[in-house]
Amino acid sequence: MINRLDLRGAALRDLDARTLRNTLPRAELDVEAALDIVRPICEQVHAGGAEAVLDLDEKFDGVRPPSLRVPAEVIDAALEQLDPALRDALNESIRRARIVHEAQRRTESVTEVVPGGTVTERHLPVERVGLYVPGGQAVYPSSVVMNVVPAQIAGVGSLAVASPPQRSNTGDFIGYPDPTILAACALLGVDEVYAVGGAQAVAMFAYGALDAAGETVCEPVNLVTGPGNVYVAAAKRLLLGTIGIDAEAGPTEIAILADETADPQLVAADLISQAEHDELAASVLVTDSEALAAKVEQALKERVATTKHVERVRTALAGPQSGIVLVDGVDEGVRVVDAYAAEHLEIQTRDAAGVAARIRNAGAIFVGDYAPVSLGDYAAGSNHVLPTGGCACHSGGLSVQSFLRGIHVIDYSREALADIADTVVTLSTAEDLPAHGAAVTARFEEKS
């Protein structure tokens, strides 16, 4: 059901960092190949506006929305019809996310470099953001929370959400996104929601969309955030520069670092929970205990047979992106998971907190038996929009900072500039840019 990779002894010791990264199980996300598919889609949206987006909805999602922008009364109906227990759960998720993200607020800092010379760093929000919420094999009202909460706390003034229209919707919601997504938007006070998915959603956000009469349906945005499939990732790459992006999110992944003290049933349950997302989802166990590995394999056989999305889970666990990696000890395990740089990393070892403190590369770290990834997905207060595909070695997850721009404000007096003028001239001369130095010395020339 799940492959094994033995990295004990020389098998790990002889690998350099790059070779180790390439040796570990990983889902393949060929964004380059997808670019050829999404380029004409984006060009169609650029040229055809709202009508082109509706045509693409019909082509790819099998349903043509009654309107591209979801009417306010449909969003209101979604909230009115929301199951009370789900409403309470979403409200609690929002409450906890706000607690964590409020702590990420940046304050203006003023640094006096020299008397009369200051540099102030201001943090200003992006003016308009497009938030993408997937809706393929599953729908994710939780992703509405994870995108909207930090953007609102950052002070973004204009937020728009896009999510695919659902062919299975009935009643008030035919041709629109899943009603739970609409209800989550309503709870967060977001009333600009579009029934559009995939690359065409990213293109609509990048270029904006006019209707046949030339009226604006969707204004272009400055930044697009949110997870999606390979085509969403490819569209983000293609349109980077026209828009800013958070990341090119790939298939989801979990790595679990465990020793013989771990409960194999919990390890198996957590591996399955991630495999449930997608056939390409990666579930990786790194352990120094062959006995634990065998028990986890047995637990997987038993648990997979009873899970709802059994075929999806089996495909993900049996794929080349998943596996059990055997190492000599926890130290070696730390090296392996740091090289893997997982989107989600669980630590189920002795002194789990101490081991977690040694990790340098992970999107989010879940410590001990009572912090499963699913807690972070919904209600830990942390953000679940995280770097995938090893990008956690250089990037972090979505946060308030994702929606802010740091701007330096330089304020020097005449005396402070005079004091540093020779340094500027020396450096500009070294770079053969004498006009740079002249721009300083001109300020001290005697006026005729």
N, C-alpha and C positions, 0 to 999 in steps of 0.2 A: 504493500500500500504506500509506503514512504521509503525513499532511498536512504542509504547510509553512505557517509563519506568518512573514512578513517584518516585523521590527521594526527595520529599519535607518533611520537618519536621523530625520526628524521623527516617524515612526511610534512610536518609543520616547520621544524627547525630549519630546513633548507629552503624555505620559501621567503622571498623578499615581499615587501608590502604589496606591490602591484600584482605579483603573481598570486598571492594569497587572495586578494580581492577577486581576481578572475577565476579562482578555483572554487569559490563558494557558490552555493545555489543562488540563482537570481532569475527573476522573470525577464524575458526579453521584451523590450519596448522599442520597436523600430520606428522612431519618430521620423527619421529621414525618409523612409519608404512612404509613410503616411502623408508627408508633405505634398507629394504628387497628387494625392487624392483630395486634400483639403484646399489646395491652391485654386482650382476652378470653382469650388464652393464659395470661397471668400470673394473671388472676382464676381461671381453671380450676385452675391449680396451687395457688393460695392456698386454694381451697375443697376441692379433691379430694386434695391430698397426693400420695403416691407412686403411687397408682393412676392419678391424672390424668396424671402424668408418663409412666407406661408407655403410656397411651392415646395421648398425643401423640407418643411415640417411634414407635409403630406407624403413626400417621397420616402423620408427616412423613418418617420414615426407612425406612418399609416393613418394619420388623421389631420384634417385641416382645421385649425382653430377658427371659431367664429370671428375672433379679432386677435391681433398679435398681442396687444396689451390686454391683460386680464381686467375686466370691469370691476369697479369697486364693489358692486353688489355681489359679485361671485366670490370675492375674497371675504366679504362679510358673511356670506352664507357658509363658507368653509369653517369659519370660526364658530358660527351658531350651531352647526351640525357636528362639531368635534366632540368625540367621546370625552366626558368629564375627567376620567382617569388620565387620558392622554394629555388633556389640557393641563392638568395639575403637574404631570411629569415634565412637560415642556416648560412650564413656568419655573419649576425647580431647577431645571437645566439652565435656563436663562439667568436665574438668580445667582447660581454658583459661578457661571461663566463671568458674570459682571463683577463679582467679588475679586476673582483672579485678575481679570483684565483691567479693572480700575487701578490695581497696584502697579500696572505697567505705564501709567501716565508719565510723560516727560515734562519737566519744568524748564523754563528758560534759564540758561546759565551765562553769567557775565564774568569774563576772565580779564583782569588787568595784567597785560603782558609787561608793560613798563608804565611809569607815571605818564598819564595822558594818552595811553594807547590801550584800547580794549577790543576784545573780540567777544561778541555775544552770539550764542547759539540759540536760535529760535526753532521750534518744532511746529510746523504748520501742516494741517491735514491736506491730503489730496482733495481736489474740489469735487470730483464725481467718480464713482466706482461702480463697476458692474460685477455682481456677485453670481457665480455660476453654481447651481445646485444640480447634481446628477439625478437621473431618473430612469436608468436602464433596467437591470435585473432587480434592482431594489430602489426604493425612494428614500430620501434622506432629509426629513425635517430637521434632524440634528445638525445637518450642514448649514441650514439657514441660520441657526443659532451661532454656530462657530464662525461664520462669515460676518454676520450683521453686528454681533455684540462688539468685537474690537473696533470695527469701522465706526460705530456710533460713539464709542468712548473716545476714539481719536478725534472726533468732531467733524467727520465727513458730512458735508452738507447735503449731498445728493446721492442716494443709493438706489440702484435698480437690481432686481433679481431676475434671472432667467432660469427656467427649468423646462424639460421637454414636455410636450402635451402627451397625455396618456390615452391610448386607444381604448383602454378598458373602463374609463370613467363613465359614469351615468348621471342622469338628472341634470342638475345645475352646472355640472362640471365637464360635460362632454366637450372634448377638444382643448381642454385646459390642463395645466399641471396637476399632479396629485393633490387632492384637497388637504391632506395633512401638511404639505409644503405651503399651500396658500394660507392655512390657518396659522402656521408658525410665523409667516410674514405679518399676518394681522396682529398677533400677540406682540410682535416687536415694532409695530407701527410703520411697517414698510408697505406702501400702497402702490408702488411702481413695480409691477411684476409682468414678465413676458412669457408667453407660451412658445418657447423655442429652446432647442437643445443642440448639442454637438458643436461642430466647427462653425455652423451658421450663427450660433449664439455669440461666439467670440467675435466673429466678423461684424455682426450687428452692433455690438458694443464698440468696436473699433471705429467703424465708419458712420454709425448712426443709421437711421432708416426713415425714408420719406414714403408716403403713400402715393397712389396714382395721381392724386390732385396736387402733389407737391407739398402737402402738409407734413410736419414732423411727427412721426410716431414715436421714435426713440432718439434722444440726443446722444452723441458719442460720449464715451467716458475717457478718463485718464488712466485708469488702472483696472485690470480684470483679475479677480482672485477666485479660488475654489477648485476643487478636484474635478476630474473627468476622465474619459477614456483616452486612447491614443490619438484620436482625431481632435479632441479638445486640446491635448498637449501640443499636437502639430500646429494647430491654428494659433496657439499662443506663441510658438516659436516663429511662425511665419509673420505674425503681426507685431512682434516685439519691436519697439521703436515708435510705431503708430500708437501703441498702448504700452503701459508698464504691465508686468505680470508678477504674480507671487512665485510661481514655480511651474515646471512641466511635470505635473504629478503623474506617476505611473501606477502599475498595479500595487495594491496594498500588500504589506508584509509585516510579519511578526518574527522576532528572534527571541528565544528563551534560553538563558544561561542557567543551567541547573546542575546540582550535584546530587549525591545519593540521598540527601535529606528531603528532596522534593517529592511531592505527592504525584505519582504518575497519572492519576485520574484528573487532577487539576491541570497538569501540563497538557494532557490530551484534549481536555475541554477547551483550553485556550488556543491550541493549534487549530482545532476545528472551527472555533469562532471566527478566526481570520479567513480560513479557507472558504467559509460560507459566502464571502463577498463576491467571489469571481473565480472562474476556472484558472485564471492566471495569478491568483493570490498566492503569496509565498508564506509558508509556515516552516520555520527552521528551529530545530532544537540543537543546542550546543551543550554537551555534557562530558564529564570525565568518568561517568559511571555506565559501564556496559549493562549492568543489571537494570538501572533505571531506563535505559534505552529500550531494553526488551519489554519491560513492563508498560512503557508508553506505547510501543507498537501493539501490544495486546489490548490496551485500553482504547486505542484508536479503532481497532477492528470492532470492538463492542459498541463504542459510542457512535461511530459513523453510520452504522446500520440503522440507528434509531433517530438520526437527525433529519429534519425536514428536507433540506436541500442536498440529499444524499449524493446524487450524481455530480453536482457541482463541487461538493467537498472532496469526493473521491478523485475527481480529475485534478483538482488543485494539489492535493496531497501527493498524488503519484507523479506530478509533473517535475521537470528538471529544476524548477524554482524552489522546491521544497525538499527537506531532508533532515536527517539526524547526523550531526557532525560530532565524531568522537575525538576527544583531546586528552592529554595526559593529566591535566589538573585545572583548577580554577584560573590560575595565572595565564595558562595557555588559552583558556576559554575567553578571558578578557581580551587577549590579543585578537582572537578570532572575531568576536562581536564588534570590536572597535574597527577592524578591517571591513566588516560587513556593513556597519553604519546603518542599522535598521531604522525604519520608520517608527516601529514600536519595539521596545526591548524590555522584556520581563527578566527580573533577577529572582530566581528561586534557589537560593543557596544558604549555607550557614552565613551569618552576618551579612544578610542581603543588603542592608543599608551601607555597610562598609565597602562591599564589592561595587555597589552602584556608584559610590563616590569616586571610584577609579575609572569609570567609563568616560570617554571623551567624545565619542561619536554615536549619537542616537537622536532621533526626532523627539521621542519622549521615553522616559525610563519609569518602569512600574516595579515597585519594590515589595517583595515578599508575597505571601499567599493571598493577601486580601486586597491586592491592587491589580486586578486583571485589566487587560486592554479595553474591554467593553465598558469598564468604569470610565476611562478616559474618553471613550467614544461619546458618552452621553452626559455624565453628571459629576465628574471629578472637579470640574471648574476649569480644567486645562483645555487647550484647543486641540481638535483632532485633525486639522488641516496641517499635515506634516510632510517633510521631505522624504521622498522615496528613491529607490534605485541607487543607494549609496550616497545621495546628496547631503545626508546629515553630517558628512565630514566637513562641509563648508557652509551649510545653510540651516536655518532654524525654521520652526513652524510659524503659522500665521499668528500675529500678535498685533497689539495696538501700534507698535512701531512700523508694521507693514504698511500702514496707511498714513504715516507721517513723513515729512521731508525735513531734514536738518538744514537750516540756512544760517550761514555765518554773516554777521553784521560787523564790519570793521570800522572802527571810529578812532582815528589818531589825530592828535593836535599837531600844530606846526612844529613844536619843540620835539615831540616824540618822533615825527617823521625825519627831522633833521638829524636826530641821534642815530638813526639806522640807515641814512641815505647812502653812506659809503659802502655798506654791506650790499644794498640792492644794486648799486652800480657795479661793484666787483662781480657779483653773480651774473648780472645781465651781460657784462663784457665776456665772461667765461663761456656763456652760451651764444655769443655773437649776436646778441639782440640789444644793440646799443640804444635803440629808441626806448626800450624799457627803462633804462637808467636815466635817459633824458627826461622822461615823464616825471621823474622824481626831482632832478636838479632844476627843471624849469620852474618849479615852485619857489625856488630861492634866488632866481635871477632878479637883478635890479630892474625895476620897470622904468622905461624912459618916459 
